[in-house]
Amino acid sequence: MIKKLEFWGALGTIGYLLIIALTVILKLEAFQELKLNELGDFLAGVFGPVAFLWLVLGFLQQGRELKLSTDALRLQAEELKRSVEQQSIMATAAVQQIASQKAALQLQEKEVEKALSAVFSTSIGVRQGVPEGIRTSVYFQNSGFEARDVSVTFEPPIGSTGSVSLGKLRRDSRSADIDFVFPASSEDRTGQCLINYLRSDGRRVCEDFTYSIPTDNPFVFIERRIVLVDD
């Protein structure tokens, strides 16, 4: 479009100047008789339309160049917007991948913890009446990994039994009996049972259990504490 404007502008200028030159040739004698001020007026009148023509063509050319620059900036803005959206998608995918890897790592850590940890359960012994009240016992079984330096603490103590050392418990082994002697009661009794032990990797572990002594069935029942977490 710009080249067409230049072509038609040059063609119009040449044609116009040819007409002016032809007119001057045909009226050469009158042209030669012009005074300087008249000659200046003639030249101003002759070249005024040419200057106005090129002024208009320059204005149109500048407008078209400005439009092209605006279109280029708009395309750059759209490209930048697409680039930002793509980067945002990639960042979101990276965050999701990191979260997935973190969850997988946590799951692996839990599996390792589970593989190295002991798994305790209890069984109750016989119950008999004694002058002090009731005598019964429990023992611990380990169906998990080996546990060393095992100790059991009852809070509050059951009778005179507050803390007992069980030593080492290998896989699929049981501890010695833990004896309890306590007075009969008209109320159910509950408390906390803490099991501390040393894993094979050297880490000290404390597991939380609860104990209960029902009045209608006064054995010592020990169960793992279950913590409910709200979503």
Residue, then its C-alpha position, 0 to 999 in steps of 0.5 A: m500500500i505504501k509503495k502504491l501511494e509513492f507510485w501514484g504520488a510520483l506519477g501525479t507529480i510528474g504529470y502535473l509538472l509536465i503540464i506546468a512545463l508545457t504551459v510555460i513553453l507555450k507561453l514562454e514570452a509571457f513567462q520571461e516578462l514576469k517580474l521577480n515578485e510575480l515569478g515567486d508568486f508563480l512558483a509558489g502557486v505551481f509547487g503548492p499543490v505538489a507540496f500539499l499532495w506529498l503532505v497528504l501522502g506522508f500523513l496517510q503513510q504515517g497513519r498506515e505505519l502507526k497501524l502496522s506498529t499497533d498491530a505488531l504490538r497487539l500480536q506481541a501482547e497476545e504472544l506474551k499472554r500465551s507465554v504467561e499462560q503456558q508458564s502458569i500451566m507448567a508451574t502448576a504441573a511442577v507444583q503438582q509433581i512436587a506434591s505427588q513426589k512428596a506424598a510418595l516420599q512420605l508413603q515410603e517413609k511410613e513403609v520404612e517406619k512400619a518395616l522397622s517398628a515392632v507390633f505389640s499386642t497383649s494377652i491377659g492372664v488368670r485372675q484370682g482373689v488375694p487379701e489385697g484385692i485382685r491379682t491378675s497379669v498380662y504379657f506383650q507379644n511382638s509380631g513386628f521387627e525386633a525391639r530392644d530395651v523395652s519398658v512399659t509405664f502405666e499412668p496412673p500406676i496399677g496397684s504398685t506397678g508403675s513401670v516394668s522393664l521387658g528387655k528385648l522382644r524378638r519377632d514373634s516372641r512374648s514377654a514375661d508376665i506383668d503381675f498386678v495386685f490392686p484393690a477391688s473398686s466400684e468404679d471402672r478404672t482407666g489410664q495410659c500405657l506407654i511402651n518405650y523401645l529401641r529399634s534396630d536402627g537406633r531410634r527410640v520409639c514411644e507408643d501410646f496405649t490405654y488400659s482399662i479395668p472394668t468393675d464387672n470383669p476386673f482384668v487389665f485390658i490394654e489397647r492401642r490408642i486411636v486418634l481421630v483426625d477431623d478433615 
